[in-house]
């Protein structure tokens, strides 16, 4: 999920391919749990080490949730 979050910002097309693989081999509840965990981690990191724009970015990503 760490890779998936990074791809959210850097490269949308591999993110879609990774999503396909994640959905095929991982229960939906686990994907949502992992997404929530990473969202909290990255928002916390942005609050501690970056400015408001970075916090807003990761809040937006986290709030979108993992689309199953």
Buried (B, 14 or more C-beta within 10 A) or exposed (E): BEEBBEBBEEEEEEBEEBBEEBBEEBEEEEBBEBBBEBBEBBBEEBBEEEEEEBBEBBBEBBEEEBEE
